[in-house]
């Protein structure tokens, strides 16, 4: 059985703020959207709240219109802001109960060739169980499976599942599997909290997979907090809290007698850094497939960008019993552009420029004798 994970960076539509050449381009819009929606949820708006709203809206092109290049104010009922022809705009809503609405990120279509190259990656990997990171929703994932995979000669998966997480940018985690590996159950952890509040930025979706021999494989699918915006200290702390919770879930399975376990996905962190301690150190029994003697790295240790050592962000971590069943493992980079000129590794012939890349992440896979 082949298990794989791939950050697809959306299949058909992606938030414009996430689509720039670097994080700095979309960072102001991402942060403004988050802060404005937090402010909007307050039961009552103080003078300071209204001043901050106006400042954020001004900086992001929303003062004169509900529509800007990257953001849109969606008003369902009531009125948030008054924009007179003469004079200054003002927030007229008094609190959450006086209007219904929010700020959402505007999206744009993903390059069509890039979408086809995403399908080519999945075909090249040929997984029996395929995790995907940053997929828009289940409908999109189902349509991609049914319509796009076949265009590049692939075989659609029999089971397709995605549960919406906590991120409202359409970057959820999902799972596809072949008929022999049905999804028996799903557990979501979007509501998990600790002393500091909500834990997961997206979700740690637990999938129970039926195996032909009657046993069960548990997959804990993750996309931990990004480094893209917010302070480094806050981001690191958030990822460590998330990793700690994943570790707790993993340990609980072991204690319950489940020994075929995989923690996979985009952890947004290098293995040697502190946020990964709960998963890779501190008494953890999880083992990284990249450390297996049968793992083929393609000459580079990373999974993202130019794939240097510090760019290892994607993981397949296995319980000892599952790690012992690894027969082969590797990385698929043909859907990545590969440096400024696309010369760092071979890629698909159909990939002729950076904007046609399936993703700036590689896909990881492991063959398991189960």
C-alpha positions in Angstrom: 0.0 0.0 0.0 1.3 3.5 -0.9 0.6 6.4 1.4 1.3 9.9 0.2 0.9 13.6 1.2 1.0 16.6 -1.1 0.3 20.3 -0.5 -1.6 21.1 -3.7 -1.9 24.9 -3.0 -5.5 24.8 -4.2 -6.9 23.2 -7.3 -9.1 25.6 -9.0 -9.4 28.8 -7.0 -7.0 30.4 -4.6 -7.1 33.6 -2.4 -5.4 36.4 -4.2 -3.5 37.3 -1.0 -1.9 33.9 -1.1 -1.0 34.0 -4.7 1.8 36.6 -4.8 5.4 35.9 -5.6 6.2 36.3 -1.9 4.4 36.5 1.4 5.0 40.2 1.8 2.6 41.0 -1.1 -0.5 39.5 0.5 0.4 39.8 4.2 -1.3 43.1 4.9 -4.6 41.9 3.4 -4.4 38.6 5.3 -3.8 40.3 8.6 -6.4 43.0 7.9 -9.1 40.4 7.1 -8.4 38.5 10.3 -8.3 41.6 12.5 -11.4 43.1 11.0 -13.5 40.0 11.4 -12.4 39.8 15.1 -13.4 43.4 15.6 -16.7 42.9 13.9 -17.6 40.1 16.3 -17.5 42.4 19.3 -20.9 43.0 20.9 -20.3 46.7 21.1 -18.0 48.9 19.0 -16.0 51.5 21.0 -14.7 54.7 19.5 -11.2 53.0 19.4 -12.7 50.0 17.6 -14.3 52.1 14.9 -11.1 54.1 14.5 -9.2 50.9 14.0 -11.7 49.5 11.5 -11.5 52.7 9.4 -7.7 52.6 9.5 -7.6 49.0 8.3 -10.2 49.6 5.7 -8.4 52.6 4.4 -5.1 50.8 4.2 -6.7 47.9 2.2 -8.8 49.9 -0.3 -12.2 49.4 1.5 -12.9 52.9 2.6 -14.7 54.0 -0.5 -16.0 50.7 -1.6 -16.8 47.2 -0.2 -14.6 45.8 -3.0 -10.8 46.0 -3.2 -8.2 44.0 -5.2 -7.7 41.4 -2.4 -10.7 41.9 0.0 -14.4 42.2 -0.1 -16.8 43.4 2.7 -19.9 41.1 2.6 -22.9 42.7 4.1 -26.0 40.5 4.6 -28.1 42.8 6.8 -27.9 46.2 8.3 -25.1 48.8 7.6 -21.5 48.8 8.7 -20.1 52.0 7.2 -21.5 55.3 5.9 -19.7 56.8 2.9 -21.0 60.3 2.2 -20.2 62.1 -1.0 -18.9 64.9 1.1 -17.0 64.4 4.4 -15.4 61.5 6.1 -16.6 57.9 6.1 -17.8 56.6 9.5 -18.6 53.3 11.1 -22.4 53.4 11.8 -22.8 49.9 13.1 -22.9 49.9 16.9 -22.0 46.2 17.4 -22.4 42.7 16.2 -26.2 42.6 16.6 -26.7 45.8 14.5 -25.5 44.2 11.3 -24.6 40.9 9.7 -21.5 40.6 7.6 -17.7 40.0 7.4 -14.6 40.6 5.3 -13.7 37.8 2.9 -10.6 37.1 0.8 -11.2 37.5 -3.0 -10.1 34.5 -5.0 -8.8 34.0 -8.6 -8.6 31.0 -10.8 -5.5 28.8 -10.5 -3.5 28.6 -13.8 -5.2 25.8 -15.8 -1.8 24.2 -16.6 -0.9 24.2 -12.9 -4.1 22.4 -12.1 -3.3 19.7 -14.7 0.2 19.5 -13.3 -1.2 18.9 -9.9 -3.1 15.9 -11.4 0.2 14.8 -13.0 1.8 14.7 -9.6 -0.9 12.5 -8.1 -0.6 10.2 -11.1 3.2 10.0 -10.8 2.9 9.2 -7.1 0.2 6.6 -7.7 -0.9 6.4 -4.0 -3.5 4.1 -2.6 -4.2 6.7 0.1 -3.4 10.3 -0.8 -3.6 13.2 1.7 -3.9 16.7 0.2 -3.2 19.9 1.9 -4.7 23.3 0.9 -7.7 22.0 -1.0 -10.7 24.3 -1.3 -13.6 22.0 -0.2 -14.9 18.5 -0.8 -16.9 19.4 -3.9 -13.8 20.8 -5.5 -11.8 17.8 -4.5 -14.4 15.5 -5.8 -14.6 17.3 -9.2 -10.9 17.4 -9.5 -10.8 13.6 -8.8 -13.5 12.9 -11.3 -12.7 15.3 -14.1 -9.0 16.4 -14.0 -7.2 13.2 -13.0 -8.7 11.4 -16.0 -7.5 14.2 -18.4 -3.9 13.2 -17.6 -4.5 9.5 -17.7 -5.0 9.0 -14.0 -7.4 6.7 -12.2 -9.9 8.5 -10.0 -9.9 7.5 -6.3 -13.0 5.7 -5.0 -13.3 7.6 -1.7 -12.9 11.4 -1.4 -13.4 13.3 1.9 -12.6 16.7 3.2 -14.0 18.3 6.4 -13.9 22.1 6.5 -11.5 23.4 9.2 -10.9 26.6 11.0 -9.2 28.5 8.1 -11.6 30.6 6.0 -9.2 30.9 3.1 -10.2 27.6 1.5 -7.0 25.7 2.4 -8.3 22.6 4.1 -6.9 19.1 4.5 -8.5 16.1 2.7 -8.0 12.5 1.9 -8.5 10.3 -1.2 -8.3 6.5 -1.2 -8.8 3.6 -3.4 -11.6 1.0 -3.0 -9.5 -1.4 -0.9 -8.9 1.3 1.7 -12.3 2.6 2.7 -12.7 5.6 5.2 -14.3 3.9 8.2 -14.6 7.0 10.4 -13.5 10.6 10.7 -12.7 12.7 13.8 -12.4 16.4 13.6 -10.5 18.5 16.1 -11.5 22.0 15.0 -12.9 22.8 18.4 -10.0 21.6 20.5 -8.9 24.2 23.0 -6.2 24.6 25.6 -5.5 27.3 28.2 -4.6 29.7 25.4 -7.7 29.1 23.3 -8.3 27.3 19.9 -5.5 25.0 19.0 -5.6 24.1 15.3 -5.3 26.7 12.5 -7.0 24.3 10.1 -7.6 20.8 11.7 -6.0 17.6 12.8 -8.4 15.4 11.0 -8.2 11.7 12.1 -9.1 9.2 9.5 -9.7 5.5 10.3 -8.9 3.5 7.2 -10.0 -0.1 6.7 -7.3 -2.5 5.5 -7.9 -5.7 3.4 -6.6 -7.8 6.3 -9.3 -6.4 8.6 -7.0 -4.2 10.6 -7.2 -0.4 10.9 -4.8 2.3 9.9 -5.1 5.7 11.6 -4.0 8.8 9.8 -3.7 12.1 11.6 -3.7 14.7 8.9 -2.3 18.1 9.6 -1.5 21.6 8.3 0.2 23.4 11.1 0.4 27.2 11.5 2.3 29.0 8.8 5.2 31.3 9.1 3.6 33.7 6.7 2.3 36.4 9.0 2.3 37.2 12.6 5.5 37.3 14.7 8.0 34.5 14.6 7.7 33.9 18.4 3.9 33.7 18.2 3.9 31.4 15.1 6.5 29.1 16.7 4.5 28.9 19.9 1.3 28.2 18.0 2.9 25.4 16.0 4.4 23.9 19.2 0.9 23.9 20.8 -0.5 22.2 17.8 2.3 19.6 17.6 1.8 18.9 21.3 -1.9 18.2 20.8 -1.2 15.9 17.8 1.3 14.1 20.1 -1.4 13.7 22.7 -3.8 12.2 20.1 -1.1 9.9 18.8 -0.2 8.7 22.3 -3.9 8.1 23.1 -4.2 5.8 20.1 -1.1 3.8 21.2 -2.6 3.5 24.7 -5.8 2.2 23.1 -3.9 -0.5 21.3 -3.8 1.1 17.8 -0.3 0.6 16.5 -0.7 1.3 12.8 -0.5 5.2 13.0 0.7 7.9 10.6 1.0 11.6 11.3 1.3 13.3 8.0 1.0 16.7 6.2 2.6 20.1 6.1 4.0 21.0 9.5 5.5 24.3 8.3 8.6 23.6 10.3 12.1 22.2 9.9 12.7 19.0 11.9 15.5 20.5 14.1 13.4 23.4 15.4 11.6 23.5 18.8 8.0 23.4 17.5 8.7 19.9 16.2 10.0 18.6 19.6 6.7 17.0 20.7 6.6 14.9 17.5 10.2 14.1 16.9 11.7 14.3 20.4 10.5 14.4 24.0 10.1 10.6 24.1 8.1 10.4 20.9 8.1 7.1 19.2 7.2 8.6 15.8 9.7 8.0 13.0 10.2 10.1 9.9 10.3 8.2 6.7 13.1 10.5 5.4 15.3 8.7 8.0 14.5 5.3 6.6 17.3 3.4 4.7 14.9 2.8 1.8 14.1 6.5 1.4 15.3 8.1 -1.8 15.7 11.9 -1.4 16.6 12.9 -5.0 19.7 14.6 -3.7 18.0 17.2 -1.5 16.6 17.0 2.0 13.9 19.7 1.7 10.3 19.5 0.5 9.5 23.2 -0.2 10.9 25.9 -2.5 14.5 25.1 -3.5 14.4 22.1 -1.1 17.4 23.1 1.0 17.7 21.5 4.5 15.8 24.3 6.2 12.9 23.8 3.7 11.8 20.4 5.0 8.2 21.2 5.9 6.3 18.1 4.8 6.3 14.9 6.7 5.2 11.3 6.9 5.8 10.2 10.5 5.0 6.6 11.4 4.5 4.6 14.5 7.2 2.0 15.1 5.0 -0.9 13.9 4.2 1.0 10.7 7.8 2.2 10.2 8.9 -1.4 10.3 6.7 -2.1 7.3 8.3 0.5 5.0 9.5 -1.2 1.8 10.3 2.0 -0.1 9.8 5.7 0.3 10.6 8.9 -1.7 9.8 12.3 -2.9 8.1 13.6 -6.1 9.4 17.0 -7.3 8.5 17.0 -11.0 5.5 19.3 -10.3 7.8 21.9 -8.8 9.5 24.6 -10.9 12.9 24.2 -9.1 14.7 27.5 -8.4 14.6 30.7 -10.4 15.2 29.1 -13.7 13.6 25.7 -13.1 16.9 23.9 -13.3 17.3 22.3 -9.9 15.6 19.0 -10.8 13.7 17.4 -13.7 10.1 18.4 -14.1 7.2 17.6 -16.3 7.5 18.5 -19.9 4.2 20.4 -19.6 5.7 22.6 -16.9 7.4 25.5 -18.7 7.3 28.4 -16.2 7.0 29.0 -12.5 3.3 29.9 -12.7 2.5 26.5 -14.2 3.9 24.6 -11.2 1.6 22.3 -9.4 2.9 23.6 -6.1 6.0 24.9 -4.4 5.8 21.7 -2.3 7.0 18.3 -3.2 4.9 15.2 -2.6 6.1 12.5 -0.2 5.2 8.8 -0.4 5.9 5.6 1.5 5.2 2.0 0.5 4.0 -0.1 3.4 3.7 -3.9 3.5 0.3 -4.1 5.2 
